[in-house]
Amino acid sequence: MTLPSFMKHVRALETSGLIRTRKLGRVRTCALNRERLAVLDDWLAEQRTLWESRTDRLERSVTDPKVN
């Protein structure tokens, strides 16, 4: 991966608040923002529950002849 591509990803993570960066000389240090990651994890859990429910209904409709 090229440095400009890598930095683009770092900036996207920083802009979203998922990481914080600090630069000292030529060294850039990144730190995770645990609070923002917890918010993201909660949202992903909600989405996972929603999609599992949908795929379960789809499976039932495909496999159970009574549903159709």
HTML snippet that shows the backbone in 3Dmol.js (N, CA, C, O; Angstrom):
<script src="https://3Dmol.org/build/3Dmol-min.js"></script>
<div id="view" style="width:600px;height:400px;position:relative"></div>
<script>
const pdb = `
ATOM      1  N   MET A   1       0.852  -1.162   0.000  1.00  0.00           N
ATOM      2  CA  MET A   1       0.000   0.000   0.000  1.00  0.00           C
ATOM      3  C   MET A   1       0.905   1.235   0.000  1.00  0.00           C
ATOM      4  O   MET A   1       1.888   1.290   0.738  1.00  0.00           O
ATOM      5  N   THR A   2       0.577   2.192  -0.807  1.00  0.00           N
ATOM      6  CA  THR A   2       1.383   3.411  -0.866  1.00  0.00           C
ATOM      7  C   THR A   2       1.075   4.304   0.331  1.00  0.00           C
ATOM      8  O   THR A   2      -0.003   4.213   0.919  1.00  0.00           O
ATOM      9  N   LEU A   3       2.013   5.155   0.684  1.00  0.00           N
ATOM     10  CA  LEU A   3       1.827   6.060   1.811  1.00  0.00           C
ATOM     11  C   LEU A   3       0.619   6.981   1.628  1.00  0.00           C
ATOM     12  O   LEU A   3      -0.154   7.145   2.572  1.00  0.00           O
ATOM     13  N   PRO A   4       0.423   7.594   0.443  1.00  0.00           N
ATOM     14  CA  PRO A   4      -0.756   8.445   0.282  1.00  0.00           C
ATOM     15  C   PRO A   4      -2.074   7.679   0.491  1.00  0.00           C
ATOM     16  O   PRO A   4      -3.013   8.213   1.081  1.00  0.00           O
ATOM     17  N   SER A   5      -2.142   6.443   0.013  1.00  0.00           N
ATOM     18  CA  SER A   5      -3.346   5.635   0.218  1.00  0.00           C
ATOM     19  C   SER A   5      -3.541   5.334   1.693  1.00  0.00           C
ATOM     20  O   SER A   5      -4.656   5.416   2.208  1.00  0.00           O
ATOM     21  N   PHE A   6      -2.463   4.987   2.370  1.00  0.00           N
ATOM     22  CA  PHE A   6      -2.536   4.700   3.798  1.00  0.00           C
ATOM     23  C   PHE A   6      -3.006   5.930   4.569  1.00  0.00           C
ATOM     24  O   PHE A   6      -3.866   5.827   5.444  1.00  0.00           O
ATOM     25  N   MET A   7      -2.449   7.080   4.249  1.00  0.00           N
ATOM     26  CA  MET A   7      -2.807   8.314   4.948  1.00  0.00           C
ATOM     27  C   MET A   7      -4.262   8.693   4.689  1.00  0.00           C
ATOM     28  O   MET A   7      -4.918   9.260   5.563  1.00  0.00           O
ATOM     29  N   LYS A   8      -4.766   8.388   3.505  1.00  0.00           N
ATOM     30  CA  LYS A   8      -6.172   8.649   3.207  1.00  0.00           C
ATOM     31  C   LYS A   8      -7.060   7.846   4.157  1.00  0.00           C
ATOM     32  O   LYS A   8      -8.054   8.362   4.668  1.00  0.00           O
ATOM     33  N   HIS A   9      -6.701   6.587   4.391  1.00  0.00           N
ATOM     34  CA  HIS A   9      -7.470   5.748   5.313  1.00  0.00           C
ATOM     35  C   HIS A   9      -7.353   6.258   6.750  1.00  0.00           C
ATOM     36  O   HIS A   9      -8.337   6.287   7.489  1.00  0.00           O
ATOM     37  N   VAL A  10      -6.150   6.657   7.133  1.00  0.00           N
ATOM     38  CA  VAL A  10      -5.947   7.196   8.485  1.00  0.00           C
ATOM     39  C   VAL A  10      -6.789   8.454   8.676  1.00  0.00           C
ATOM     40  O   VAL A  10      -7.426   8.620   9.716  1.00  0.00           O
ATOM     41  N   ARG A  11      -6.798   9.334   7.688  1.00  0.00           N
ATOM     42  CA  ARG A  11      -7.592  10.561   7.789  1.00  0.00           C
ATOM     43  C   ARG A  11      -9.085  10.245   7.896  1.00  0.00           C
ATOM     44  O   ARG A  11      -9.807  10.913   8.637  1.00  0.00           O
ATOM     45  N   ALA A  12      -9.552   9.233   7.164  1.00  0.00           N
ATOM     46  CA  ALA A  12     -10.965   8.853   7.238  1.00  0.00           C
ATOM     47  C   ALA A  12     -11.301   8.348   8.643  1.00  0.00           C
ATOM     48  O   ALA A  12     -12.351   8.690   9.186  1.00  0.00           O
ATOM     49  N   LEU A  13     -10.436   7.554   9.222  1.00  0.00           N
ATOM     50  CA  LEU A  13     -10.667   7.058  10.584  1.00  0.00           C
ATOM     51  C   LEU A  13     -10.616   8.201  11.594  1.00  0.00           C
ATOM     52  O   LEU A  13     -11.391   8.232  12.550  1.00  0.00           O
ATOM     53  N   GLU A  14      -9.705   9.129  11.372  1.00  0.00           N
ATOM     54  CA  GLU A  14      -9.576  10.279  12.273  1.00  0.00           C
ATOM     55  C   GLU A  14     -10.787  11.202  12.155  1.00  0.00           C
ATOM     56  O   GLU A  14     -11.302  11.684  13.164  1.00  0.00           O
ATOM     57  N   THR A  15     -11.236  11.444  10.942  1.00  0.00           N
ATOM     58  CA  THR A  15     -12.399  12.305  10.715  1.00  0.00           C
ATOM     59  C   THR A  15     -13.654  11.715  11.363  1.00  0.00           C
ATOM     60  O   THR A  15     -14.493  12.445  11.890  1.00  0.00           O
ATOM     61  N   SER A  16     -13.770  10.387  11.317  1.00  0.00           N
ATOM     62  CA  SER A  16     -14.939   9.735  11.910  1.00  0.00           C
ATOM     63  C   SER A  16     -14.836   9.653  13.433  1.00  0.00           C
ATOM     64  O   SER A  16     -15.802   9.283  14.100  1.00  0.00           O
ATOM     65  N   GLY A  17     -13.683   9.992  13.978  1.00  0.00           N
ATOM     66  CA  GLY A  17     -13.509   9.980  15.423  1.00  0.00           C
ATOM     67  C   GLY A  17     -13.119   8.624  15.981  1.00  0.00           C
ATOM     68  O   GLY A  17     -13.097   8.448  17.199  1.00  0.00           O
ATOM     69  N   LEU A  18     -12.812   7.657  15.119  1.00  0.00           N
ATOM     70  CA  LEU A  18     -12.452   6.329  15.602  1.00  0.00           C
ATOM     71  C   LEU A  18     -11.019   6.254  16.107  1.00  0.00           C
ATOM     72  O   LEU A  18     -10.694   5.399  16.932  1.00  0.00           O
ATOM     73  N   ILE A  19     -10.155   7.147  15.616  1.00  0.00           N
ATOM     74  CA  ILE A  19      -8.774   7.204  16.094  1.00  0.00           C
ATOM     75  C   ILE A  19      -8.367   8.659  16.309  1.00  0.00           C
ATOM     76  O   ILE A  19      -8.984   9.585  15.783  1.00  0.00           O
ATOM     77  N   ARG A  20      -7.316   8.827  17.095  1.00  0.00           N
ATOM     78  CA  ARG A  20      -6.665  10.136  17.254  1.00  0.00           C
ATOM     79  C   ARG A  20      -5.213   9.943  16.831  1.00  0.00           C
ATOM     80  O   ARG A  20      -4.611   8.906  17.108  1.00  0.00           O
ATOM     81  N   THR A  21      -4.663  10.933  16.169  1.00  0.00           N
ATOM     82  CA  THR A  21      -3.268  10.825  15.752  1.00  0.00           C
ATOM     83  C   THR A  21      -2.451  11.959  16.352  1.00  0.00           C
ATOM     84  O   THR A  21      -2.958  13.038  16.658  1.00  0.00           O
ATOM     85  N   ARG A  22      -1.167  11.670  16.507  1.00  0.00           N
ATOM     86  CA  ARG A  22      -0.219  12.673  16.998  1.00  0.00           C
ATOM     87  C   ARG A  22       1.061  12.470  16.204  1.00  0.00           C
ATOM     88  O   ARG A  22       1.498  11.339  15.993  1.00  0.00           O
ATOM     89  N   LYS A  23       1.650  13.555  15.772  1.00  0.00           N
ATOM     90  CA  LYS A  23       2.876  13.465  14.986  1.00  0.00           C
ATOM     91  C   LYS A  23       4.003  14.173  15.728  1.00  0.00           C
ATOM     92  O   LYS A  23       3.893  15.342  16.099  1.00  0.00           O
ATOM     93  N   LEU A  24       5.080  13.438  15.932  1.00  0.00           N
ATOM     94  CA  LEU A  24       6.295  13.992  16.530  1.00  0.00           C
ATOM     95  C   LEU A  24       7.430  13.728  15.562  1.00  0.00           C
ATOM     96  O   LEU A  24       7.871  12.588  15.412  1.00  0.00           O
ATOM     97  N   GLY A  25       7.901  14.763  14.913  1.00  0.00           N
ATOM     98  CA  GLY A  25       8.951  14.587  13.906  1.00  0.00           C
ATOM     99  C   GLY A  25       8.414  13.766  12.740  1.00  0.00           C
ATOM    100  O   GLY A  25       7.436  14.148  12.097  1.00  0.00           O
ATOM    101  N   ARG A  26       9.063  12.638  12.475  1.00  0.00           N
ATOM    102  CA  ARG A  26       8.647  11.785  11.358  1.00  0.00           C
ATOM    103  C   ARG A  26       7.754  10.633  11.810  1.00  0.00           C
ATOM    104  O   ARG A  26       7.356   9.794  11.002  1.00  0.00           O
ATOM    105  N   VAL A  27       7.440  10.598  13.105  1.00  0.00           N
ATOM    106  CA  VAL A  27       6.671   9.479  13.657  1.00  0.00           C
ATOM    107  C   VAL A  27       5.240   9.924  13.935  1.00  0.00           C
ATOM    108  O   VAL A  27       5.005  10.918  14.623  1.00  0.00           O
ATOM    109  N   ARG A  28       4.300   9.179  13.392  1.00  0.00           N
ATOM    110  CA  ARG A  28       2.880   9.441  13.650  1.00  0.00           C
ATOM    111  C   ARG A  28       2.359   8.306  14.515  1.00  0.00           C
ATOM    112  O   ARG A  28       2.517   7.133  14.177  1.00  0.00           O
ATOM    113  N   THR A  29       1.734   8.662  15.636  1.00  0.00           N
ATOM    114  CA  THR A  29       1.171   7.683  16.551  1.00  0.00           C
ATOM    115  C   THR A  29      -0.347   7.765  16.482  1.00  0.00           C
ATOM    116  O   THR A  29      -0.923   8.852  16.540  1.00  0.00           O
ATOM    117  N   CYS A  30      -0.988   6.613  16.360  1.00  0.00           N
ATOM    118  CA  CYS A  30      -2.443   6.539  16.307  1.00  0.00           C
ATOM    119  C   CYS A  30      -2.948   5.845  17.565  1.00  0.00           C
ATOM    120  O   CYS A  30      -2.366   4.862  18.022  1.00  0.00           O
ATOM    121  N   ALA A  31      -4.032   6.366  18.114  1.00  0.00           N
ATOM    122  CA  ALA A  31      -4.655   5.765  19.298  1.00  0.00           C
ATOM    123  C   ALA A  31      -6.133   5.567  19.019  1.00  0.00           C
ATOM    124  O   ALA A  31      -6.797   6.437  18.455  1.00  0.00           O
ATOM    125  N   LEU A  32      -6.641   4.404  19.425  1.00  0.00           N
ATOM    126  CA  LEU A  32      -8.059   4.122  19.239  1.00  0.00           C
ATOM    127  C   LEU A  32      -8.898   4.936  20.208  1.00  0.00           C
ATOM    128  O   LEU A  32      -8.504   5.148  21.355  1.00  0.00           O
ATOM    129  N   ASN A  33     -10.042   5.385  19.750  1.00  0.00           N
ATOM    130  CA  ASN A  33     -11.004   6.072  20.600  1.00  0.00           C
ATOM    131  C   ASN A  33     -12.038   5.024  21.015  1.00  0.00           C
ATOM    132  O   ASN A  33     -12.969   4.739  20.263  1.00  0.00           O
ATOM    133  N   ARG A  34     -11.877   4.457  22.200  1.00  0.00           N
ATOM    134  CA  ARG A  34     -12.715   3.348  22.650  1.00  0.00           C
ATOM    135  C   ARG A  34     -14.196   3.724  22.749  1.00  0.00           C
ATOM    136  O   ARG A  34     -15.063   2.891  22.485  1.00  0.00           O
ATOM    137  N   GLU A  35     -14.488   4.961  23.124  1.00  0.00           N
ATOM    138  CA  GLU A  35     -15.886   5.373  23.242  1.00  0.00           C
ATOM    139  C   GLU A  35     -16.580   5.346  21.881  1.00  0.00           C
ATOM    140  O   GLU A  35     -17.704   4.859  21.754  1.00  0.00           O
ATOM    141  N   ARG A  36     -15.900   5.872  20.872  1.00  0.00           N
ATOM    142  CA  ARG A  36     -16.480   5.872  19.516  1.00  0.00           C
ATOM    143  C   ARG A  36     -16.598   4.455  18.975  1.00  0.00           C
ATOM    144  O   ARG A  36     -17.565   4.131  18.285  1.00  0.00           O
ATOM    145  N   LEU A  37     -15.619   3.608  19.284  1.00  0.00           N
ATOM    146  CA  LEU A  37     -15.692   2.217  18.845  1.00  0.00           C
ATOM    147  C   LEU A  37     -16.858   1.498  19.523  1.00  0.00           C
ATOM    148  O   LEU A  37     -17.484   0.632  18.911  1.00  0.00           O
ATOM    149  N   ALA A  38     -17.157   1.841  20.769  1.00  0.00           N
ATOM    150  CA  ALA A  38     -18.295   1.237  21.466  1.00  0.00           C
ATOM    151  C   ALA A  38     -19.601   1.628  20.787  1.00  0.00           C
ATOM    152  O   ALA A  38     -20.502   0.799  20.657  1.00  0.00           O
ATOM    153  N   VAL A  39     -19.713   2.875  20.355  1.00  0.00           N
ATOM    154  CA  VAL A  39     -20.905   3.325  19.633  1.00  0.00           C
ATOM    155  C   VAL A  39     -21.044   2.541  18.329  1.00  0.00           C
ATOM    156  O   VAL A  39     -22.137   2.093  17.979  1.00  0.00           O
ATOM    157  N   LEU A  40     -19.946   2.381  17.622  1.00  0.00           N
ATOM    158  CA  LEU A  40     -19.944   1.617  16.377  1.00  0.00           C
ATOM    159  C   LEU A  40     -20.320   0.163  16.638  1.00  0.00           C
ATOM    160  O   LEU A  40     -21.092  -0.420  15.877  1.00  0.00           O
ATOM    161  N   ASP A  41     -19.786  -0.425  17.699  1.00  0.00           N
ATOM    162  CA  ASP A  41     -20.095  -1.812  18.045  1.00  0.00           C
ATOM    163  C   ASP A  41     -21.578  -1.980  18.357  1.00  0.00           C
ATOM    164  O   ASP A  41     -22.184  -2.973  17.954  1.00  0.00           O
ATOM    165  N   ASP A  42     -22.170  -1.023  19.071  1.00  0.00           N
ATOM    166  CA  ASP A  42     -23.605  -1.079  19.367  1.00  0.00           C
ATOM    167  C   ASP A  42     -24.429  -1.031  18.088  1.00  0.00           C
ATOM    168  O   ASP A  42     -25.383  -1.791  17.928  1.00  0.00           O
ATOM    169  N   TRP A  43     -24.056  -0.135  17.178  1.00  0.00           N
ATOM    170  CA  TRP A  43     -24.785  -0.022  15.910  1.00  0.00           C
ATOM    171  C   TRP A  43     -24.656  -1.316  15.105  1.00  0.00           C
ATOM    172  O   TRP A  43     -25.637  -1.800  14.540  1.00  0.00           O
ATOM    173  N   LEU A  44     -23.450  -1.870  15.055  1.00  0.00           N
ATOM    174  CA  LEU A  44     -23.248  -3.121  14.326  1.00  0.00           C
ATOM    175  C   LEU A  44     -24.056  -4.262  14.936  1.00  0.00           C
ATOM    176  O   LEU A  44     -24.580  -5.104  14.206  1.00  0.00           O
ATOM    177  N   ALA A  45     -24.162  -4.302  16.252  1.00  0.00           N
ATOM    178  CA  ALA A  45     -24.960  -5.339  16.915  1.00  0.00           C
ATOM    179  C   ALA A  45     -26.427  -5.210  16.516  1.00  0.00           C
ATOM    180  O   ALA A  45     -27.088  -6.216  16.259  1.00  0.00           O
ATOM    181  N   GLU A  46     -26.941  -3.984  16.462  1.00  0.00           N
ATOM    182  CA  GLU A  46     -28.325  -3.761  16.025  1.00  0.00           C
ATOM    183  C   GLU A  46     -28.517  -4.229  14.588  1.00  0.00           C
ATOM    184  O   GLU A  46     -29.502  -4.896  14.273  1.00  0.00           O
ATOM    185  N   GLN A  47     -27.583  -3.881  13.726  1.00  0.00           N
ATOM    186  CA  GLN A  47     -27.680  -4.289  12.323  1.00  0.00           C
ATOM    187  C   GLN A  47     -27.584  -5.809  12.184  1.00  0.00           C
ATOM    188  O   GLN A  47     -28.295  -6.408  11.378  1.00  0.00           O
ATOM    189  N   ARG A  48     -26.714  -6.421  12.963  1.00  0.00           N
ATOM    190  CA  ARG A  48     -26.563  -7.875  12.927  1.00  0.00           C
ATOM    191  C   ARG A  48     -27.863  -8.560  13.325  1.00  0.00           C
ATOM    192  O   ARG A  48     -28.275  -9.525  12.682  1.00  0.00           O
ATOM    193  N   THR A  49     -28.517  -8.068  14.385  1.00  0.00           N
ATOM    194  CA  THR A  49     -29.791  -8.623  14.836  1.00  0.00           C
ATOM    195  C   THR A  49     -30.856  -8.468  13.753  1.00  0.00           C
ATOM    196  O   THR A  49     -31.601  -9.406  13.472  1.00  0.00           O
ATOM    197  N   LEU A  50     -30.924  -7.305  13.158  1.00  0.00           N
ATOM    198  CA  LEU A  50     -31.902  -7.041  12.100  1.00  0.00           C
ATOM    199  C   LEU A  50     -31.712  -7.993  10.926  1.00  0.00           C
ATOM    200  O   LEU A  50     -32.673  -8.603  10.457  1.00  0.00           O
ATOM    201  N   TRP A  51     -30.467  -8.122  10.446  1.00  0.00           N
ATOM    202  CA  TRP A  51     -30.213  -8.961   9.279  1.00  0.00           C
ATOM    203  C   TRP A  51     -30.328 -10.445   9.590  1.00  0.00           C
ATOM    204  O   TRP A  51     -30.731 -11.222   8.725  1.00  0.00           O
ATOM    205  N   GLU A  52     -29.984 -10.855  10.806  1.00  0.00           N
ATOM    206  CA  GLU A  52     -30.187 -12.261  11.167  1.00  0.00           C
ATOM    207  C   GLU A  52     -31.674 -12.592  11.157  1.00  0.00           C
ATOM    208  O   GLU A  52     -32.071 -13.665  10.703  1.00  0.00           O
ATOM    209  N   SER A  53     -32.490 -11.678  11.651  1.00  0.00           N
ATOM    210  CA  SER A  53     -33.942 -11.875  11.634  1.00  0.00           C
ATOM    211  C   SER A  53     -34.455 -11.994  10.201  1.00  0.00           C
ATOM    212  O   SER A  53     -35.277 -12.858   9.894  1.00  0.00           O
ATOM    213  N   ARG A  54     -33.972 -11.138   9.352  1.00  0.00           N
ATOM    214  CA  ARG A  54     -34.408 -11.171   7.946  1.00  0.00           C
ATOM    215  C   ARG A  54     -33.973 -12.454   7.244  1.00  0.00           C
ATOM    216  O   ARG A  54     -34.757 -13.058   6.512  1.00  0.00           O
ATOM    217  N   THR A  55     -32.730 -12.869   7.464  1.00  0.00           N
ATOM    218  CA  THR A  55     -32.269 -14.083   6.797  1.00  0.00           C
ATOM    219  C   THR A  55     -32.951 -15.320   7.380  1.00  0.00           C
ATOM    220  O   THR A  55     -33.174 -16.295   6.662  1.00  0.00           O
ATOM    221  N   ASP A  56     -33.284 -15.292   8.668  1.00  0.00           N
ATOM    222  CA  ASP A  56     -34.036 -16.406   9.267  1.00  0.00           C
ATOM    223  C   ASP A  56     -35.421 -16.516   8.625  1.00  0.00           C
ATOM    224  O   ASP A  56     -35.875 -17.616   8.307  1.00  0.00           O
ATOM    225  N   ARG A  57     -36.087 -15.379   8.435  1.00  0.00           N
ATOM    226  CA  ARG A  57     -37.410 -15.389   7.777  1.00  0.00           C
ATOM    227  C   ARG A  57     -37.295 -15.889   6.351  1.00  0.00           C
ATOM    228  O   ARG A  57     -38.147 -16.650   5.893  1.00  0.00           O
ATOM    229  N   LEU A  58     -36.260 -15.477   5.644  1.00  0.00           N
ATOM    230  CA  LEU A  58     -36.050 -15.927   4.270  1.00  0.00           C
ATOM    231  C   LEU A  58     -35.825 -17.437   4.245  1.00  0.00           C
ATOM    232  O   LEU A  58     -36.385 -18.138   3.403  1.00  0.00           O
ATOM    233  N   GLU A  59     -35.015 -17.928   5.156  1.00  0.00           N
ATOM    234  CA  GLU A  59     -34.764 -19.375   5.209  1.00  0.00           C
ATOM    235  C   GLU A  59     -36.060 -20.130   5.476  1.00  0.00           C
ATOM    236  O   GLU A  59     -36.320 -21.154   4.844  1.00  0.00           O
ATOM    237  N   ARG A  60     -36.872 -19.639   6.401  1.00  0.00           N
ATOM    238  CA  ARG A  60     -38.154 -20.312   6.686  1.00  0.00           C
ATOM    239  C   ARG A  60     -39.059 -20.306   5.470  1.00  0.00           C
ATOM    240  O   ARG A  60     -39.724 -21.302   5.186  1.00  0.00           O
ATOM    241  N   SER A  61     -39.092 -19.202   4.756  1.00  0.00           N
ATOM    242  CA  SER A  61     -39.975 -19.124   3.583  1.00  0.00           C
ATOM    243  C   SER A  61     -39.507 -20.037   2.452  1.00  0.00           C
ATOM    244  O   SER A  61     -40.314 -20.497   1.644  1.00  0.00           O
ATOM    245  N   VAL A  62     -38.212 -20.296   2.399  1.00  0.00           N
ATOM    246  CA  VAL A  62     -37.669 -21.166   1.352  1.00  0.00           C
ATOM    247  C   VAL A  62     -37.808 -22.638   1.730  1.00  0.00           C
ATOM    248  O   VAL A  62     -38.078 -23.478   0.871  1.00  0.00           O
ATOM    249  N   THR A  63     -37.625 -22.949   3.006  1.00  0.00           N
ATOM    250  CA  THR A  63     -37.595 -24.345   3.414  1.00  0.00           C
ATOM    251  C   THR A  63     -38.914 -24.893   3.929  1.00  0.00           C
ATOM    252  O   THR A  63     -39.112 -26.108   3.927  1.00  0.00           O
ATOM    253  N   ASP A  64     -39.822 -24.031   4.371  1.00  0.00           N
ATOM    254  CA  ASP A  64     -41.099 -24.495   4.922  1.00  0.00           C
ATOM    255  C   ASP A  64     -42.201 -24.307   3.886  1.00  0.00           C
ATOM    256  O   ASP A  64     -42.555 -23.173   3.560  1.00  0.00           O
ATOM    257  N   PRO A  65     -42.750 -25.406   3.364  1.00  0.00           N
ATOM    258  CA  PRO A  65     -43.779 -25.286   2.321  1.00  0.00           C
ATOM    259  C   PRO A  65     -45.072 -24.629   2.825  1.00  0.00           C
ATOM    260  O   PRO A  65     -45.859 -24.134   2.018  1.00  0.00           O
ATOM    261  N   LYS A  66     -45.300 -24.616   4.125  1.00  0.00           N
ATOM    262  CA  LYS A  66     -46.522 -24.003   4.683  1.00  0.00           C
ATOM    263  C   LYS A  66     -46.489 -22.487   4.593  1.00  0.00           C
ATOM    264  O   LYS A  66     -47.537 -21.844   4.542  1.00  0.00           O
ATOM    265  N   VAL A  67     -45.294 -21.912   4.575  1.00  0.00           N
ATOM    266  CA  VAL A  67     -45.158 -20.454   4.556  1.00  0.00           C
ATOM    267  C   VAL A  67     -45.597 -19.886   3.223  1.00  0.00           C
ATOM    268  O   VAL A  67     -46.182 -18.804   3.184  1.00  0.00           O
ATOM    269  N   ASN A  68     -45.333 -20.583   2.127  1.00  0.00           N
ATOM    270  CA  ASN A  68     -45.667 -20.079   0.787  1.00  0.00           C
ATOM    271  C   ASN A  68     -47.082 -20.287   0.539  1.00  0.00           C
ATOM    272  O   ASN A  68     -47.579 -19.935  -0.531  1.00  0.00           O
TER     273      ASN A  68
END
`;
const viewer = $3Dmol.createViewer("view");
viewer.addModel(pdb, "pdb");
viewer.setStyle({}, {cartoon: {color: "spectrum"}});
viewer.zoomTo();
viewer.render();
</script>
